[in-house]
Amino acid sequence: MAAPVTVYGPMISPAVARVAACLLEKDVPFQVEPVDMSKGEHKSPSFLKLQPFGQVPAFKDSLTTVFESRAICRYICDQYADSGNKTLMGRKEDGAVGRAAIEQWIESEGQSFNPPSLSMAFQLAFAPFMGRATDMAVVEENEAKLVKVLDVYEQWLGENQYFAGDEFSLADLVHMPNTDLLVRKTNKAGLFTERKNLARWWDEVSARPSWKKVVELQNPASTDVARVLTCLFEKDLEFELVRIDTFKREHKLPEFIKLRDPNGQVTFKHGDKTLVDSRAICRYVCTQFPKEGNKTLYGTGSLERASIEQWLQAEAQNFSPPSSALVFHLAFAPHLSIPQDNAVIAENEKKLQQVLNVYDEILSKNEYLAGDEFTLADLSHLPNSHYIVSSERGRKLFTSRKNVARWYDQISKRKTWEQVVKMQMEHPGAFELTHIHLQIHQHIAHGGRNNLTGNS
């Protein structure tokens, strides 16, 4: 029996999504293998044998391994020619001429469409998600480039149903991940929807069952959500998790708009109380349910709480800004085939080093930031720290400091955090731009098992 087809990497990566869509079109069964960045698996000898640059995706079947998404797609079409969509790489009777018609548009996507569209998606969708300011100069520069490409596409699609003729092909498929990002997750959808032929084309290709399945596989997780989930698990509260499907425009429904901050990533509701900031949610949970679960998470008196609060403020004001920038460039940018900005990395690395130097000194005297017990002060640092240590360069920021290294090793091994990491690994897509609505059940299950349900 042949070994199963495996795709390595997070589904939120446009490159991974490209390969998954191709496999679904070809009706080839496959499994997605998460790459645990927190353990440095992307730089491990075994993974580097699959992908020598330590990036995603990597592909493996019973015959070979392949890296680079477009090369993988070409291989899939050739190796599984008689499966699924048999004309994805052209009809046999059209021969080299038909394949050339497809190849020219694949090259166009890789060289002309991908660079500006991915750069815009980074600035407009991913950067804000990571707490970074959008560089509008970069957006404008790349939008001007993309407009020229789309003007050509618009004219071409006025004469052809699809890029390579009258049938959907790999020429169309390779364009879909970045188009999806811009149409569904930024305010630049009009670049496509306001061009008649491009709008018609996108409506058709995005309605394909294969792409709908890719969308289903892109499940949500974020540092804000991770922070809240860990707090809820620490407090041993029974709660309901509802994933809001942005692809169905559920985040635009009036009942959801009333709940959420337009810039937030998580919405929390308990009775008549609604909160949208992850740190405020954690404070509320701890004060509202002081006797549940971890009873010392927010301290037991004014002095303890003051100590915890000063570190919560330090996390939000001093640790979060540089660490969020590093999370994107060190952990996420490589997965999105976005060039790492070494100047931004160096600048924020220096800022974070200064913060961690202070932490290391404090942690030489205390087991945890606010004393000898794990508290909300430590918990709040977990999400960004987790992604920073996923890269070799980021990991050194922690391991080079004896006390910080010991502290992170302890807090990252807490069962509650391991449960959150497991959830994220089970739903690849580490920073899907969607929202989560959390609602505490009115009846708390004292000492009972947490019930978690999701609808996406």
C-alpha positions as CSV (number, residue, x, y, z in Angstrom):
1,M,0.0,0.0,0.0
2,A,1.4,3.4,-1.0
3,A,2.3,5.8,1.7
4,P,-0.2,8.7,2.1
5,V,0.4,12.0,0.5
6,T,1.5,14.5,3.1
7,V,1.6,18.3,3.0
8,Y,3.7,20.0,5.7
9,G,2.8,23.4,7.0
10,P,-0.1,25.6,8.2
11,M,-3.1,26.0,6.0
12,I,-3.2,29.7,6.4
13,S,-0.1,30.0,4.4
14,P,-1.1,30.9,0.8
15,A,1.5,28.5,-0.5
16,V,0.2,25.6,1.5
17,A,-3.4,26.5,0.5
18,R,-2.3,26.5,-3.1
19,V,-1.0,22.9,-2.8
20,A,-4.1,21.8,-0.8
21,A,-6.4,23.2,-3.5
22,C,-4.5,21.4,-6.2
23,L,-4.8,18.0,-4.4
24,L,-8.5,18.6,-3.8
25,E,-9.0,19.3,-7.5
26,K,-7.2,16.1,-8.4
27,D,-9.1,14.2,-5.8
28,V,-5.9,12.9,-4.2
29,P,-6.3,12.0,-0.5
30,F,-3.8,13.8,1.6
31,Q,-3.0,14.7,5.2
32,V,-1.7,18.0,6.5
33,E,1.2,17.6,8.9
34,P,1.6,20.6,11.3
35,V,5.1,21.8,11.7
36,D,5.7,22.6,15.4
37,M,7.7,25.8,15.2
38,S,7.9,26.1,19.0
39,K,10.1,23.0,18.9
40,G,12.1,24.2,15.9
41,E,10.9,21.4,13.7
42,H,11.1,23.5,10.6
43,K,14.9,23.6,11.2
44,S,15.3,20.0,12.3
45,P,17.5,17.7,10.1
46,S,14.5,15.6,9.2
47,F,12.5,18.6,7.9
48,L,15.4,20.1,6.1
49,K,15.6,16.9,4.1
50,L,12.1,17.8,2.8
51,Q,12.6,21.5,2.5
52,P,16.3,22.6,2.5
53,F,15.3,26.3,3.2
54,G,13.3,25.4,6.3
55,Q,10.1,26.9,4.9
56,V,6.6,25.6,4.0
57,P,5.2,23.9,2.2
58,A,6.9,20.6,1.8
59,F,5.3,17.7,0.0
60,K,5.9,13.9,0.2
61,D,4.3,10.9,-1.4
62,S,5.3,7.3,-1.9
63,L,7.7,8.3,-4.7
64,T,9.4,11.6,-3.9
65,T,9.5,14.8,-1.9
66,V,9.0,18.2,-3.5
67,F,9.2,21.8,-2.2
68,E,8.0,25.1,-3.6
69,S,4.2,25.3,-4.1
70,R,4.0,25.8,-7.9
71,A,6.5,23.0,-8.5
72,I,4.5,20.7,-6.2
73,C,1.3,21.6,-8.1
74,R,2.9,20.7,-11.4
75,Y,4.1,17.4,-10.0
76,I,0.7,16.6,-8.7
77,C,-0.9,17.2,-12.0
78,D,1.6,15.0,-13.8
79,Q,1.9,12.2,-11.3
80,Y,-1.8,11.9,-10.7
81,A,-2.9,12.8,-14.2
82,D,-5.8,10.3,-14.3
83,S,-7.3,11.4,-11.0
84,G,-9.9,14.1,-10.4
85,N,-9.7,17.1,-12.6
86,K,-7.9,15.7,-15.6
87,T,-7.5,19.0,-17.5
88,L,-6.0,21.0,-14.6
89,M,-2.7,21.0,-16.5
90,G,-4.3,21.0,-20.0
91,R,-6.0,18.4,-22.2
92,K,-3.9,15.6,-23.6
93,E,-5.1,16.4,-27.2
94,D,-3.9,20.0,-26.8
95,G,-0.3,18.8,-26.1
96,A,2.5,21.2,-25.6
97,V,0.5,24.1,-26.9
98,G,-2.2,23.7,-24.3
99,R,0.3,23.3,-21.5
100,A,2.2,26.4,-22.7
101,A,-1.0,28.4,-22.5
102,I,-1.3,27.4,-18.8
103,E,2.4,27.8,-18.0
104,Q,2.6,31.3,-19.2
105,W,-0.1,32.4,-16.7
106,I,1.5,30.4,-13.9
107,E,4.7,32.3,-14.6
108,S,2.7,35.6,-14.7
109,E,1.3,34.8,-11.3
110,G,4.7,34.0,-9.8
111,Q,6.6,36.9,-11.2
112,S,4.0,39.7,-11.7
113,F,0.9,39.0,-9.5
114,N,2.4,37.3,-6.4
115,P,5.0,39.9,-5.3
116,P,2.6,43.0,-5.1
117,S,-0.5,41.1,-4.0
118,L,1.3,39.2,-1.2
119,S,3.0,42.4,0.0
120,M,-0.3,44.1,0.2
121,A,-1.9,41.2,2.1
122,F,0.9,41.3,4.6
123,Q,0.5,45.0,5.2
124,L,-3.3,45.1,5.3
125,A,-4.2,41.8,6.8
126,F,-1.4,40.3,8.7
127,A,0.5,43.3,10.1
128,P,-2.5,44.7,11.9
129,F,-3.3,41.3,13.3
130,M,0.2,41.2,14.9
131,G,-0.2,44.6,16.3
132,R,2.0,46.3,13.8
133,A,1.2,49.5,12.0
134,T,0.4,49.2,8.3
135,D,3.0,50.8,6.1
136,M,0.8,52.7,3.7
137,A,3.7,53.7,1.5
138,V,4.4,50.0,0.8
139,V,0.7,49.5,0.2
140,E,0.4,52.3,-2.3
141,E,3.6,51.3,-4.1
142,N,2.5,47.7,-4.5
143,E,-1.1,48.6,-5.3
144,A,0.2,50.7,-8.2
145,K,2.0,47.6,-9.5
146,L,-0.9,45.3,-8.9
147,V,-3.3,47.6,-10.7
148,K,-1.2,47.4,-13.9
149,V,-1.3,43.6,-13.7
150,L,-5.0,43.5,-13.0
151,D,-5.7,45.8,-16.0
152,V,-4.1,43.2,-18.2
153,Y,-6.0,40.4,-16.5
154,E,-9.3,42.3,-16.9
155,Q,-8.8,42.7,-20.6
156,W,-7.8,39.1,-21.1
157,L,-10.7,37.7,-19.0
158,G,-13.0,39.8,-21.2
159,E,-12.1,37.5,-24.1
160,N,-11.6,34.2,-22.1
161,Q,-13.6,32.5,-19.4
162,Y,-10.4,31.5,-17.6
163,F,-6.8,32.5,-17.8
164,A,-5.8,29.6,-20.2
165,G,-9.0,29.4,-22.1
166,D,-12.5,28.0,-21.5
167,E,-11.6,25.5,-18.7
168,F,-10.5,26.1,-15.2
169,S,-6.8,25.1,-14.9
170,L,-3.7,25.5,-12.7
171,A,-3.3,28.9,-14.2
172,D,-6.4,30.0,-12.3
173,L,-5.7,28.0,-9.2
174,V,-2.3,29.5,-8.4
175,H,-3.9,33.0,-8.3
176,M,-6.6,32.0,-5.7
177,P,-4.8,32.2,-2.3
178,N,-3.6,35.8,-2.7
179,T,-6.8,36.9,-4.3
180,D,-8.7,35.4,-1.5
181,L,-6.6,37.3,1.1
182,L,-7.2,40.6,-0.6
183,V,-10.9,40.1,-1.4
184,R,-12.0,38.7,1.9
185,K,-9.6,40.1,4.5
186,T,-8.7,43.6,3.4
187,N,-10.4,46.8,2.2
188,K,-9.0,46.3,-1.3
189,A,-11.6,43.9,-2.6
190,G,-12.7,46.5,-5.1
191,L,-9.5,45.9,-7.1
192,F,-11.2,42.7,-8.2
193,T,-14.9,43.2,-7.6
194,E,-15.1,46.5,-9.4
195,R,-13.6,45.0,-12.6
196,K,-16.4,43.3,-14.3
197,N,-14.4,40.4,-15.8
198,L,-12.2,39.8,-12.8
199,A,-15.3,39.8,-10.6
200,R,-17.0,37.2,-12.8
201,W,-13.9,35.1,-12.8
202,W,-13.5,35.3,-9.0
203,D,-17.1,34.4,-8.3
204,E,-16.7,31.3,-10.5
205,V,-13.3,30.0,-9.2
206,S,-14.0,30.8,-5.5
207,A,-17.3,28.8,-5.7
208,R,-15.4,25.6,-6.6
209,P,-15.8,22.8,-4.0
210,S,-12.1,22.4,-3.8
211,W,-11.6,26.0,-2.7
212,K,-14.5,25.9,-0.3
213,K,-12.8,22.9,1.3
214,V,-9.5,24.9,1.7
215,V,-11.4,27.6,3.4
216,E,-12.9,25.1,5.8
217,L,-9.4,23.9,6.7
218,Q,-8.2,27.4,7.5
219,N,-9.4,27.6,11.2
220,P,-8.8,30.5,13.5
221,A,-6.3,31.1,16.2
222,S,-4.5,34.2,17.5
223,T,-2.3,35.4,20.3
224,D,-5.3,37.3,21.8
225,V,-7.5,34.2,21.6
226,A,-4.7,32.0,23.0
227,R,-4.3,34.4,26.0
228,V,-8.0,34.2,26.8
229,L,-8.3,30.5,26.4
230,T,-5.4,29.9,28.7
231,C,-7.0,32.1,31.3
232,L,-10.3,30.2,31.0
233,F,-8.5,26.8,31.3
234,E,-6.5,28.0,34.3
235,K,-9.8,29.1,36.0
236,D,-11.4,25.7,35.1
237,L,-14.4,27.3,33.6
238,E,-16.9,25.7,31.3
239,F,-17.4,27.8,28.2
240,E,-18.5,27.8,24.6
241,L,-16.2,28.8,21.8
242,V,-17.9,30.1,18.7
243,R,-15.8,30.6,15.6
244,I,-17.2,33.4,13.4
245,D,-16.9,32.6,9.7
246,T,-15.6,35.6,7.9
247,F,-16.0,33.9,4.6
248,K,-19.8,33.8,5.2
249,R,-19.6,37.4,6.3
250,E,-20.9,36.5,9.8
251,H,-18.7,39.1,11.3
252,K,-20.8,41.7,9.5
253,L,-24.1,40.5,11.0
254,P,-25.7,43.3,13.2
255,E,-25.8,41.0,16.3
256,F,-22.0,40.5,16.0
257,I,-21.1,44.1,15.2
258,K,-22.8,45.1,18.4
259,L,-20.4,42.9,20.3
260,R,-17.0,43.5,18.9
261,D,-14.3,46.1,18.5
262,P,-13.6,46.4,14.8
263,N,-9.8,46.1,15.5
264,G,-10.1,43.2,18.0
265,Q,-9.6,39.5,17.5
266,V,-11.7,38.1,20.3
267,T,-15.1,38.9,21.6
268,F,-16.2,37.8,25.1
269,K,-19.7,37.7,26.4
270,H,-20.9,36.7,29.9
271,G,-24.5,37.6,30.6
272,D,-24.9,41.3,29.8
273,K,-21.1,41.9,29.9
274,T,-19.2,42.2,26.6
275,L,-15.4,42.7,26.4
276,V,-13.1,42.8,23.3
277,D,-9.6,43.3,24.7
278,S,-7.9,40.0,25.7
279,R,-6.1,41.4,28.8
280,A,-9.3,43.1,30.0
281,I,-11.1,39.8,29.5
282,C,-8.5,37.9,31.6
283,R,-8.8,40.5,34.4
284,Y,-12.6,40.2,34.3
285,V,-12.6,36.4,34.4
286,C,-10.2,36.4,37.4
287,T,-12.3,38.9,39.4
288,Q,-15.6,37.5,38.4
289,F,-14.7,33.9,39.3
290,P,-12.1,34.3,42.1
291,K,-12.9,30.9,43.7
292,E,-12.7,28.8,40.5
293,G,-9.7,26.9,39.3
294,N,-6.4,28.7,39.9
295,K,-7.4,30.9,42.8
296,T,-4.1,32.9,42.9
297,L,-4.0,33.8,39.2
298,Y,-4.8,37.4,39.9
299,G,-3.6,37.5,43.5
300,T,-5.5,37.3,46.7
301,G,-5.0,40.8,48.1
302,S,-4.3,44.4,47.0
303,L,-0.5,44.1,47.4
304,E,-0.3,40.9,45.3
305,R,-2.7,42.3,42.7
306,A,-0.6,45.5,42.4
307,S,2.5,43.4,41.8
308,I,0.7,41.4,39.1
309,E,-0.7,44.6,37.5
310,Q,2.7,46.2,37.1
311,W,3.8,43.2,35.1
312,L,0.7,43.1,33.0
313,Q,1.3,46.8,32.1
314,A,5.0,45.9,31.3
315,E,3.8,43.2,29.0
316,A,1.4,45.4,27.2
317,Q,3.6,48.4,26.9
318,N,7.1,47.1,26.8
319,F,7.1,43.5,25.9
320,S,4.2,43.2,23.4
321,P,5.2,45.9,20.8
322,P,8.7,44.5,19.9
323,S,7.7,40.9,20.5
324,S,4.7,41.2,18.1
325,A,7.0,42.6,15.4
326,L,9.4,39.7,15.9
327,V,6.6,37.2,15.9
328,F,5.6,38.2,12.4
329,H,9.1,38.5,10.9
330,L,10.7,35.4,12.6
331,A,7.8,33.0,12.8
332,F,5.2,33.9,10.2
333,A,6.9,35.8,7.3
334,P,8.9,32.7,6.2
335,H,5.7,30.7,5.9
336,L,4.1,33.4,3.7
337,S,7.1,33.7,1.4
338,I,7.5,37.3,2.6
339,P,11.0,38.6,2.8
340,Q,12.1,39.2,6.4
341,D,12.8,42.9,7.1
342,N,16.2,42.6,8.8
343,A,16.1,46.3,9.8
344,V,12.8,45.8,11.6
345,I,14.1,42.6,13.2
346,A,17.2,44.2,14.5
347,E,15.4,47.3,15.8
348,N,12.8,45.2,17.7
349,E,15.3,42.6,18.8
350,K,17.3,45.4,20.5
351,K,14.2,46.7,22.3
352,L,13.2,43.2,23.4
353,Q,16.7,42.5,24.7
354,Q,16.4,45.5,27.0
355,V,13.1,44.3,28.3
356,L,14.3,40.7,28.8
357,N,17.4,42.0,30.6
358,V,15.1,43.5,33.2
359,Y,13.1,40.3,33.4
360,D,16.2,38.2,33.9
361,E,17.3,40.2,36.8
362,I,13.8,40.1,38.4
363,L,13.6,36.3,37.8
364,S,16.9,35.8,39.5
365,K,15.1,36.7,42.7
366,N,11.6,35.4,42.0
367,E,10.4,32.1,40.5
368,Y,7.8,34.0,38.5
369,L,7.4,37.7,37.5
370,A,5.1,38.7,40.4
371,G,6.6,36.3,43.0
372,D,6.7,32.7,43.7
373,E,3.4,31.7,42.0
374,F,2.3,31.5,38.4
375,T,-0.1,34.4,37.8
376,L,-1.8,36.4,35.0
377,A,1.5,38.4,34.8
378,D,3.2,35.3,33.4
379,L,0.3,34.0,31.4
380,S,0.0,37.2,29.4
381,H,3.5,36.7,28.1
382,L,2.9,33.2,26.8
383,P,1.4,33.7,23.3
384,N,4.1,36.0,21.8
385,S,6.9,34.1,23.6
386,H,5.7,30.9,22.1
387,Y,6.0,32.2,18.6
388,I,9.3,33.9,19.2
389,V,11.0,30.8,20.4
390,S,9.7,29.0,17.3
391,S,12.7,30.5,15.4
392,E,16.3,29.8,16.1
393,R,17.1,33.5,16.3
394,G,14.2,34.3,18.5
395,R,14.8,31.3,20.8
396,K,18.3,32.6,21.6
397,L,16.7,35.8,23.1
398,F,15.3,33.5,25.8
399,T,17.9,30.7,26.1
400,S,20.8,33.2,26.4
401,R,19.3,34.5,29.6
402,K,19.5,31.8,32.3
403,N,16.5,33.0,34.4
404,V,14.3,33.9,31.5
405,A,15.0,30.5,30.0
406,R,14.1,28.7,33.2
407,W,10.9,30.8,33.6
408,Y,9.7,30.2,30.1
409,D,10.5,26.5,30.3
410,Q,8.2,26.3,33.4
411,I,5.3,28.4,32.2
412,S,5.2,26.8,28.7
413,K,4.9,23.3,30.2
414,R,1.7,24.2,32.1
415,K,-1.1,21.8,31.1
416,T,-3.4,24.7,30.3
417,W,-1.0,26.2,27.8
418,E,-0.2,22.8,26.3
419,Q,-4.0,22.4,25.7
420,V,-4.2,25.7,23.8
421,V,-1.1,24.8,21.7
422,K,-2.7,21.5,20.9
423,M,-5.9,23.3,19.8
424,Q,-3.8,25.5,17.5
425,M,-1.9,22.5,16.0
426,E,-5.2,20.6,15.4
427,H,-6.5,23.7,13.5
428,P,-3.6,24.8,11.3
429,G,-3.8,28.5,10.5
430,A,-2.0,30.3,13.3
431,F,-3.3,33.7,12.5
432,E,-6.5,33.4,10.5
433,L,-8.1,36.8,10.4
434,T,-11.4,35.9,12.0
435,H,-13.0,36.5,15.3
436,I,-13.9,34.4,18.2
437,H,-16.9,34.9,20.5
438,L,-16.5,33.4,23.9
439,Q,-19.4,33.0,26.2
440,I,-19.2,31.7,29.8
441,H,-22.0,29.3,30.6
442,Q,-24.2,30.6,33.4
443,H,-23.6,27.4,35.3
444,I,-20.0,26.8,36.1
445,A,-18.9,23.1,36.2
446,H,-17.0,23.1,39.5
447,G,-14.0,20.8,39.1
448,G,-15.5,19.4,36.0
449,R,-14.0,18.9,32.6
450,N,-14.1,22.0,30.3
451,N,-16.5,21.7,27.5
452,L,-15.4,23.3,24.3
453,T,-17.5,23.5,21.2
454,G,-16.8,25.2,17.9
455,N,-18.8,26.2,14.8
456,S,-17.0,27.4,11.8
